[in-house]
Amino acid sequence: KWREYGYAANPLTQAAEEDDEGGDESSHKFAIETSTLELTLDSVGYLSTELSSDGQTIDQAIKAARSSTMWKYVRIAGALVFFGGFMAKSYLGERERERCAQRV
């Protein structure tokens, strides 16, 4: 027979308390991107739980992922322009040397 321990948790939700203008505190639940539930059983039989998460809402995680993806493509484009510039400079320098050699 299972014994109930702790509280019934809502998966992938996190409660945030906010102060309203009236002074009473209301609890709002937000969806979170990742969470980890750690269950530990002691040698004596003590069961402990810990719920840890990054605390980001799904909207924040999506914005961060899009920003990260955008910066990834900006870095790739920058690297291509940087190294492509050296390649173009080398090619144009070689053509100039060949023209100078033909003149001589």
DSSP file (Angstrom, degrees, kcal/mol; ACC not computed):
  #  RESIDUE AA STRUCTURE BP1 BP2  ACC     N-H-->O    O-->H-N    N-H-->O    O-->H-N    TCO  KAPPA ALPHA  PHI   PSI    X-CA   Y-CA   Z-CA
    1    1 A K              0   0    0      0, 0.0     2,-0.3     0, 0.0     0, 0.0   0.000 360.0 360.0 360.0 133.2    0.0    0.0    0.0
    2    2 A W        -     0   0    0      1,-0.0     2,-0.4     0, 0.0     0, 0.0  -0.590 360.0-146.1 -82.2 138.8    1.4    3.4   -1.0
    3    3 A R        -     0   0    0     -2,-0.3     2,-0.3     2,-0.0    -1,-0.0  -0.881  19.7-120.7-101.7 135.9    1.6    6.1    1.6
    4    4 A E        -     0   0    0     -2,-0.4     2,-0.4     2,-0.0     3,-0.0  -0.575  33.4-175.9 -76.2 136.9    1.1    9.7    0.6
    5    5 A Y        -     0   0    0     -2,-0.3     2,-0.2     2,-0.1    -2,-0.0  -0.999  47.1 -18.8-134.8 134.8    4.0   11.9    1.2
    6    6 A G  S    S-     0   0    0     -2,-0.4     2,-0.3     2,-0.1    -2,-0.0  -0.469  97.5 -44.3  76.6-140.0    4.3   15.7    0.7
    7    7 A Y        -     0   0    0     -2,-0.2     2,-0.7    -3,-0.0    -2,-0.1  -0.853  56.3 -94.4-129.2 161.2    1.9   17.5   -1.6
    8    8 A A        -     0   0    0     -2,-0.3     2,-0.3     1,-0.0    -2,-0.1  -0.693  48.0-154.6 -78.2 116.5    0.3   16.9   -5.0
    9    9 A A        -     0   0    0     -2,-0.7    -1,-0.0     1,-0.0    -3,-0.0  -0.672  13.0-132.7 -95.9 146.5    2.6   18.8   -7.4
   10   10 A N    >   -     0   0    0     -2,-0.3     3,-1.2     3,-0.1     2,-0.0  -0.880  34.3-121.2 -92.7 119.9    1.6   20.1  -10.8
   11   11 A P  T 3  S+     0   0    0      0, 0.0     3,-0.1     0, 0.0    -1,-0.0  -0.338  86.5   4.1 -67.8 142.4    4.3   19.1  -13.2
   12   12 A L  T 3  S+     0   0    0      1,-0.2    20,-1.7    19,-0.1     2,-0.4   0.770 104.6 112.5  56.6  32.2    6.1   21.8  -15.1
   13   13 A T  E <   -A   31   0A   0     -3,-1.2     2,-0.4    18,-0.2    18,-0.2  -0.967  44.7-167.3-128.4 151.1    4.3   24.6  -13.3
   14   14 A Q  E     -A   30   0A   0     16,-2.6    16,-2.9    -2,-0.4     2,-0.4  -1.000  17.8-132.2-137.7 134.5    5.7   27.1  -10.8
   15   15 A A  E     -A   29   0A   0     -2,-0.4     2,-0.5    14,-0.2    14,-0.2  -0.704  19.0-168.7 -89.8 136.2    3.8   29.5   -8.6
   16   16 A A  E     -A   28   0A   0     12,-3.2    12,-2.4    -2,-0.4     2,-0.4  -0.992  11.9-144.9-124.5 127.1    4.8   33.1   -8.4
   17   17 A E  E     -A   27   0A   0     -2,-0.5     2,-0.4    10,-0.2    10,-0.2  -0.773  19.4-175.9 -95.3 134.2    3.3   35.4   -5.8
   18   18 A E  E     -A   26   0A   0      8,-2.0     8,-1.8    -2,-0.4     2,-0.6  -0.955  24.9-124.3-128.1 146.2    2.6   39.0   -6.7
   19   19 A D  E     -A   25   0A   0     -2,-0.4     6,-0.2     6,-0.2     2,-0.1  -0.797  26.7-153.6 -89.2 125.3    1.4   41.9   -4.6
   20   20 A D    >   -     0   0    0      4,-1.6     3,-1.2    -2,-0.6    -1,-0.0  -0.396  31.9-102.6 -87.0 173.0   -1.8   43.5   -5.9
   21   21 A E  T 3  S+     0   0    0      1,-0.3    -1,-0.1    -2,-0.1    -2,-0.0   0.806 119.9  62.8 -65.9 -28.6   -2.7   47.1   -5.3
   22   22 A G  T 3  S-     0   0    0      2,-0.1    -1,-0.3     1,-0.1     3,-0.1   0.625 113.8-115.8 -73.0 -13.0   -5.2   46.0   -2.7
   23   23 A G  S <  S+     0   0    0     -3,-1.2     2,-0.2     1,-0.4    -2,-0.1   0.219  76.6 119.8  99.2 -14.8   -2.4   44.5   -0.6
   24   24 A D        -     0   0    0     -5,-0.1    -4,-1.6     1,-0.0     2,-0.5  -0.593  62.1-125.1 -85.6 148.4   -3.5   40.9   -0.8
   25   25 A E  E     -A   19   0A   0     -2,-0.2     2,-0.4    -6,-0.2    -6,-0.2  -0.775  25.0-168.8 -94.5 132.4   -1.1   38.3   -2.2
   26   26 A S  E     -A   18   0A   0     -8,-1.8    -8,-2.0    -2,-0.5     2,-0.5  -0.933  15.4-134.7-119.4 146.2   -2.3   36.2   -5.1
   27   27 A S  E     -A   17   0A   0     -2,-0.4     2,-0.4   -10,-0.2   -10,-0.2  -0.871  19.2-171.4-104.0 126.4   -0.6   33.2   -6.5
   28   28 A H  E     -A   16   0A   0    -12,-2.4   -12,-3.2    -2,-0.5     2,-0.5  -0.926  15.8-137.6-114.4 140.7   -0.3   32.7  -10.3
   29   29 A K  E     -A   15   0A   0     -2,-0.4     2,-0.4   -14,-0.2   -14,-0.2  -0.845  19.1-171.8-101.9 134.1    1.0   29.6  -11.9
   30   30 A F  E     -A   14   0A   0    -16,-2.9   -16,-2.6    -2,-0.5     2,-0.3  -0.932  26.1-115.9-121.1 145.4    3.4   29.8  -14.8
   31   31 A A  E     -A   13   0A   0     -2,-0.4    27,-0.9   -18,-0.2     2,-0.3  -0.610  31.7-152.9 -77.7 139.7    4.7   26.9  -17.0
   32   32 A I  B     -B   57   0B   0    -20,-1.7    25,-0.2    -2,-0.3     3,-0.1  -0.832  14.4-133.8-115.5 155.6    8.4   26.3  -16.8
   33   33 A E  S    S+     0   0    0     23,-1.5     2,-0.4    -2,-0.3    -1,-0.1   0.956  82.7   9.3 -75.6 -52.7   10.7   24.8  -19.4
   34   34 A T        +     0   0    0     22,-0.2    20,-0.9     2,-0.0    21,-0.5  -0.973  61.0 170.2-133.2 145.4   12.7   22.3  -17.3
   35   35 A S  E     -C   53   0C   0     -2,-0.4     2,-0.4    18,-0.2    18,-0.2  -0.988  17.0-150.3-149.7 152.8   12.5   20.9  -13.9
   36   36 A T  E     -C   52   0C   0     16,-3.4    16,-2.7    -2,-0.3     2,-0.6  -0.991   3.9-156.5-128.5 127.8   14.2   18.1  -12.0
   37   37 A L  E     -C   51   0C   0     -2,-0.4     2,-0.6    14,-0.2    14,-0.2  -0.919  11.7-164.2-104.3 118.9   12.6   16.1   -9.2
   38   38 A E  E     -C   50   0C   0     12,-3.2    12,-1.8    -2,-0.6     2,-0.5  -0.914   3.1-168.8-107.4 123.5   15.2   14.5   -6.9
   39   39 A L  E     -C   49   0C   0     -2,-0.6     2,-0.4    10,-0.2    10,-0.2  -0.944   5.1-171.9-110.4 129.0   14.0   11.7   -4.6
   40   40 A T  E     -C   48   0C   0      8,-2.8     8,-2.7    -2,-0.5     2,-0.6  -0.983   9.2-162.4-125.8 129.4   16.4   10.6   -1.9
   41   41 A L  E     -C   47   0C   0     -2,-0.4     6,-0.2     6,-0.2     2,-0.0  -0.952  15.9-146.5-112.4 118.6   15.9    7.6    0.4
   42   42 A D    >   -     0   0    0      4,-2.9     3,-0.9    -2,-0.6    -2,-0.0  -0.291  27.2-108.9 -77.2 164.6   18.1    7.6    3.5
   43   43 A S  T 3  S+     0   0    0      1,-0.3    -1,-0.1     2,-0.1    -2,-0.0   0.747 122.0  54.2 -66.2 -22.3   19.4    4.4    5.1
   44   44 A V  T 3  S-     0   0    0      2,-0.1    -1,-0.3     0, 0.0    -3,-0.0   0.641 126.4-101.1 -83.9 -16.2   17.0    4.9    7.9
   45   45 A G  S <  S+     0   0    0     -3,-0.9     2,-0.5     1,-0.3    -2,-0.1   0.524  70.4 149.6 106.5  10.3   14.1    5.1    5.5
   46   46 A Y        -     0   0    0      1,-0.0    -4,-2.9    -5,-0.0     2,-0.5  -0.653  33.4-152.6 -78.6 125.9   13.7    8.9    5.4
   47   47 A L  E     -C   41   0C   0     -2,-0.5     2,-0.4    -6,-0.2    -6,-0.2  -0.878  15.6-178.8-102.7 124.5   12.4   10.1    2.0
   48   48 A S  E     -C   40   0C   0     -8,-2.7    -8,-2.8    -2,-0.5     2,-0.3  -0.946   6.9-162.2-123.8 147.1   13.3   13.6    0.9
   49   49 A T  E     -C   39   0C   0     -2,-0.4     2,-0.3   -10,-0.2   -10,-0.2  -0.923   6.5-175.0-125.8 150.6   12.3   15.4   -2.3
   50   50 A E  E     -C   38   0C   0    -12,-1.8   -12,-3.2    -2,-0.3     2,-0.6  -0.959   8.7-160.0-146.4 128.0   13.7   18.4   -4.0
   51   51 A L  E     +C   37   0C   0     -2,-0.3     2,-0.4   -14,-0.2   -14,-0.2  -0.941  17.7 177.0-109.6 119.1   12.3   20.1   -7.1
   52   52 A S  E     +C   36   0C   0    -16,-2.7   -16,-3.4    -2,-0.6     2,-0.3  -0.943   3.9 163.3-123.8 145.6   14.8   22.3   -9.0
   53   53 A S  E     -C   35   0C   0     -2,-0.4   -18,-0.2   -18,-0.2    -2,-0.0  -0.948  49.0-112.0-150.3 168.6   14.3   24.3  -12.2
   54   54 A D        -     0   0    0    -20,-0.9     3,-0.1    -2,-0.3   -19,-0.1   0.634  48.7-132.3 -80.7 -13.3   15.8   27.0  -14.2
   55   55 A G        +     0   0    0    -21,-0.5     2,-0.3     1,-0.3   -20,-0.1   0.494  57.9 136.4  80.4   3.0   12.8   29.2  -13.4
   56   56 A Q        -     0   0    0    -22,-0.1   -23,-1.5     1,-0.0    -1,-0.3  -0.607  52.0-129.1 -83.3 143.2   12.2   30.4  -17.0
   57   57 A T  B  >  -B   32   0B   0     -2,-0.3     4,-2.4   -25,-0.2   -25,-0.2  -0.439  29.9-106.7 -78.1 166.4    8.8   30.5  -18.4
   58   58 A I  H  > S+     0   0    0    -27,-0.9     4,-2.4     1,-0.2     5,-0.2   0.881 121.7  53.8 -63.3 -37.2    8.2   28.7  -21.7
   59   59 A D  H  > S+     0   0    0      2,-0.2     4,-2.4     1,-0.2    -1,-0.2   0.926 109.7  47.3 -62.5 -43.7    8.0   32.1  -23.5
   60   60 A Q  H  > S+     0   0    0      1,-0.2     4,-2.5     2,-0.2    -2,-0.2   0.904 112.1  50.3 -64.3 -40.1   11.3   33.2  -22.0
   61   61 A A  H  X S+     0   0    0     -4,-2.4     4,-2.3     2,-0.2    -1,-0.2   0.893 110.6  49.1 -65.6 -39.2   12.9   29.9  -23.0
   62   62 A I  H  X S+     0   0    0     -4,-2.4     4,-2.5     2,-0.2    -2,-0.2   0.921 112.1  48.2 -65.9 -43.3   11.6   30.3  -26.6
   63   63 A K  H  X S+     0   0    0     -4,-2.4     4,-2.5     1,-0.2    -2,-0.2   0.909 112.3  49.1 -62.6 -41.5   12.9   33.8  -26.9
   64   64 A A  H  X S+     0   0    0     -4,-2.5     4,-2.5     2,-0.2    -1,-0.2   0.896 111.6  49.2 -65.1 -39.5   16.3   32.8  -25.5
   65   65 A A  H  X S+     0   0    0     -4,-2.3     4,-2.5     2,-0.2    -2,-0.2   0.908 112.2  47.7 -66.7 -41.5   16.5   29.9  -28.0
   66   66 A R  H  X S+     0   0    0     -4,-2.5     4,-2.6     2,-0.2    -2,-0.2   0.923 113.3  48.1 -64.5 -43.1   15.5   32.1  -30.9
   67   67 A S  H  X S+     0   0    0     -4,-2.5     4,-2.6     1,-0.2    -2,-0.2   0.915 112.1  49.7 -63.0 -42.3   18.1   34.7  -29.8
   68   68 A S  H  X S+     0   0    0     -4,-2.5     4,-1.8     1,-0.2    -2,-0.2   0.907 111.9  47.9 -62.9 -42.2   20.7   32.0  -29.4
   69   69 A T  H  X S+     0   0    0     -4,-2.5     4,-2.0     2,-0.2    -2,-0.2   0.901 111.2  50.8 -65.5 -41.2   20.0   30.6  -32.9
   70   70 A M  H  X S+     0   0    0     -4,-2.6     4,-2.2     1,-0.2    -2,-0.2   0.937 111.0  47.6 -62.3 -46.2   20.1   34.1  -34.5
   71   71 A W  H  X S+     0   0    0     -4,-2.6     4,-2.3     1,-0.2    -1,-0.2   0.823 107.4  58.0 -66.1 -29.6   23.5   34.9  -32.9
   72   72 A K  H  X S+     0   0    0     -4,-1.8     4,-2.1     2,-0.2    -1,-0.2   0.939 109.3  43.7 -62.7 -46.5   24.7   31.5  -34.0
   73   73 A Y  H  X S+     0   0    0     -4,-2.0     4,-2.5     2,-0.2    -2,-0.2   0.851 111.7  53.9 -68.8 -33.7   23.9   32.4  -37.7
   74   74 A V  H  X S+     0   0    0     -4,-2.2     4,-2.5     2,-0.2    -1,-0.2   0.912 109.7  48.1 -65.0 -41.4   25.4   35.9  -37.2
   75   75 A R  H  X S+     0   0    0     -4,-2.3     4,-2.4     2,-0.2    -2,-0.2   0.903 111.7  49.2 -65.5 -40.8   28.7   34.3  -35.9
   76   76 A I  H  X S+     0   0    0     -4,-2.1     4,-2.4     2,-0.2    -2,-0.2   0.929 112.9  47.3 -63.7 -44.4   28.8   31.9  -38.9
   77   77 A A  H  X S+     0   0    0     -4,-2.5     4,-2.4     1,-0.2    -2,-0.2   0.906 111.9  50.9 -63.5 -41.3   28.2   34.7  -41.4
   78   78 A G  H  X S+     0   0    0     -4,-2.5     4,-2.7     2,-0.2    -1,-0.2   0.902 110.1  49.1 -62.6 -41.7   30.8   36.8  -39.7
   79   79 A A  H  X S+     0   0    0     -4,-2.4     4,-2.8     2,-0.2     5,-0.4   0.909 111.1  50.3 -65.0 -41.1   33.4   34.0  -39.8
   80   80 A L  H  X S+     0   0    0     -4,-2.4     4,-2.3     1,-0.2    -2,-0.2   0.916 113.4  45.2 -62.9 -42.3   32.6   33.4  -43.5
   81   81 A V  H  X S+     0   0    0     -4,-2.4     4,-2.0     2,-0.2    -2,-0.2   0.913 114.7  49.2 -66.5 -41.9   33.0   37.1  -44.3
   82   82 A F  H  X S+     0   0    0     -4,-2.7     4,-1.3     2,-0.2    -2,-0.2   0.968 120.3  33.7 -63.0 -55.1   36.2   37.3  -42.2
   83   83 A F  H  X S+     0   0    0     -4,-2.8     4,-1.9     1,-0.2    -1,-0.2   0.824 116.3  57.0 -73.7 -30.0   37.9   34.3  -43.7
   84   84 A G  H  X S+     0   0    0     -4,-2.3     4,-2.8    -5,-0.4    -1,-0.2   0.855 102.9  56.0 -65.4 -34.8   36.4   34.9  -47.2
   85   85 A G  H  X S+     0   0    0     -4,-2.0     4,-2.5     2,-0.2    -1,-0.2   0.906 107.4  47.8 -62.7 -42.0   38.0   38.4  -47.1
   86   86 A F  H  X S+     0   0    0     -4,-1.3     4,-2.3     2,-0.2    -1,-0.2   0.884 112.1  50.2 -65.3 -37.8   41.4   36.8  -46.6
   87   87 A M  H  X S+     0   0    0     -4,-1.9     4,-2.4     2,-0.2    -2,-0.2   0.925 112.3  46.3 -66.6 -43.4   40.7   34.4  -49.4
   88   88 A A  H  X S+     0   0    0     -4,-2.8     4,-2.8     2,-0.2     5,-0.2   0.903 112.5  50.9 -65.2 -40.1   39.6   37.2  -51.8
   89   89 A K  H  X S+     0   0    0     -4,-2.5     4,-2.2     1,-0.2    -1,-0.2   0.902 111.4  48.0 -63.6 -40.1   42.6   39.3  -50.8
   90   90 A S  H  X S+     0   0    0     -4,-2.3     4,-2.2     2,-0.2    -2,-0.2   0.914 112.8  48.2 -65.8 -43.2   45.0   36.3  -51.5
   91   91 A Y  H  X S+     0   0    0     -4,-2.4     4,-2.2     2,-0.2    -2,-0.2   0.935 113.6  46.1 -63.7 -47.0   43.3   35.6  -54.9
   92   92 A L  H  X S+     0   0    0     -4,-2.8     4,-2.1     1,-0.2    -1,-0.2   0.880 112.0  51.8 -65.9 -36.4   43.5   39.3  -56.0
   93   93 A G  H  X S+     0   0    0     -4,-2.2     4,-2.2    -5,-0.2    -1,-0.2   0.895 109.1  50.4 -64.5 -39.7   47.1   39.5  -54.8
   94   94 A E  H  X S+     0   0    0     -4,-2.2     4,-2.3     2,-0.2    -2,-0.2   0.911 110.1  49.6 -64.7 -42.4   48.1   36.4  -56.8
   95   95 A R  H  X S+     0   0    0     -4,-2.2     4,-2.3     1,-0.2    -2,-0.2   0.905 110.5  50.9 -62.6 -40.5   46.4   37.8  -59.9
   96   96 A E  H  X S+     0   0    0     -4,-2.1     4,-2.3     1,-0.2    -2,-0.2   0.905 109.7  49.6 -63.9 -41.5   48.3   41.1  -59.4
   97   97 A R  H  X S+     0   0    0     -4,-2.2     4,-2.3     2,-0.2    -1,-0.2   0.895 110.0  51.1 -64.7 -39.3   51.6   39.3  -59.1
   98   98 A E  H  X S+     0   0    0     -4,-2.3     4,-2.0     2,-0.2    -2,-0.2   0.905 110.4  49.0 -64.4 -39.9   50.9   37.3  -62.2
   99   99 A R  H  X S+     0   0    0     -4,-2.3     4,-1.8     2,-0.2    -2,-0.2   0.903 111.7  48.9 -65.1 -40.2   50.2   40.5  -64.2
  100  100 A C  H  X S+     0   0    0     -4,-2.3     4,-1.6     1,-0.2    -2,-0.2   0.889 110.2  51.8 -65.4 -37.6   53.4   42.1  -62.9
  101  101 A A  H  < S+     0   0    0     -4,-2.3    -2,-0.2     1,-0.2    -1,-0.2   0.878 108.7  50.9 -67.2 -36.6   55.3   39.0  -63.9
  102  102 A Q  H  < S+     0   0    0     -4,-2.0    -1,-0.2     1,-0.2    -2,-0.2   0.857 107.5  53.6 -69.6 -34.0   53.9   39.1  -67.4
  103  103 A R  H  <        0   0    0     -4,-1.8    -1,-0.2     1,-0.3    -2,-0.2   0.872 360.0 360.0 -66.0 -36.3   54.8   42.8  -67.8
  104  104 A V     <        0   0    0     -4,-1.6    -1,-0.3    -5,-0.1    -2,-0.2   0.495 360.0 360.0 -77.8 360.0   58.4   42.0  -66.9
